[in-house]
């Protein structure tokens, strides 16, 4: 069993999910309250990774992370190391690739938020960030959990993006999906079956939990 690849995958998924939630919460809240003729354009840009082939996104990220690019050169000047084919590159790529999986459940939760919660938040006369933290976020907790779960699961299953920007460096960028591909290429079907079965069981259990949370959220809105 590729324990180092499993640990690296969990580390990548956990860190990416944490960063995604930090960014997706304010973006989703803003989108749910923003009315503009350009809103559809912004929503399309956010959702683009859902339909864009992962290798296309990975290719452009690889160009963006190259040492002679603006981002790659800035990273090199700040850290003294290249960005492409590093764990940090996987984190950046994962955040971009899984962004819509975090935004869409949160956007739906904020858009369906009962006016009572917004009225309560306004009457408390708190700063906007405290209203969000103390009133709004507790009211959409199922959406938060769904967004985090989908982001985590999607990061675990990444292949095209991580292969393009990370390659196959043991202990650095060799995540489970890359290790599985490598085992199949090497005709090590026993190890490949173990990794594939682990991903299958993990994904199924996580989806069951997310659908259960989604059912609870619908029941909550029906009662209200």
Secondary structure, DSSP 8 states (H G I E B T S, - for coil): --HHHHHHHHHHHHHHHHHHHHHHHHHHHHHHH---TTHHHHHHHHHHHHHS-HHHHHHHHHHHHSTTSHHHHHHHHHHSS--TTSHHHHHHHHHHHTHHHHHHHHHHHHHT--HHHHHHHHHTT--HHHHIIIIIHHHTHHHHHHHHHHHHHHHHT--HHHHHHH---TTTT--HHHHHHHHHHTT-HHHHHHHHHHHHHHHHHHHHHHHHHHHHHHHHHHH-
